[in-house]
């Protein structure tokens, strides 16, 4: 807690003990730069993991799309061959 904040609290009637307790509470709850950097690093790792999962899902989706297209063409050709063979 900054000096200006302490002086302001004292001027509105807070005791030195109250100001000290409040400053201690704020200091214990405040994130400091290393905390934020560690959190940022963990988030970056999680984001990279999600990107990897998305890339894997895209590859699987493309594979299924291609296989479905090939199967559709094959079935269509078989049906057309059957129709042309059995229709006079």
QUIDA-V96533 format. One record per pair of residues at least 12 apart in sequence whose C-alpha atoms are under 7 Angstrom apart, sorted by the first residue. I is the first residue (numbers start at 1). J is the second residue. D is the distance in Angstrom with one decimal. If there is no record, write none. Layout:
BEGIN
i->I j->J d->D
i->I j->J d->D
END
This chain:
BEGIN
i->1 j->23 d->5.4
i->6 j->19 d->6.5
END
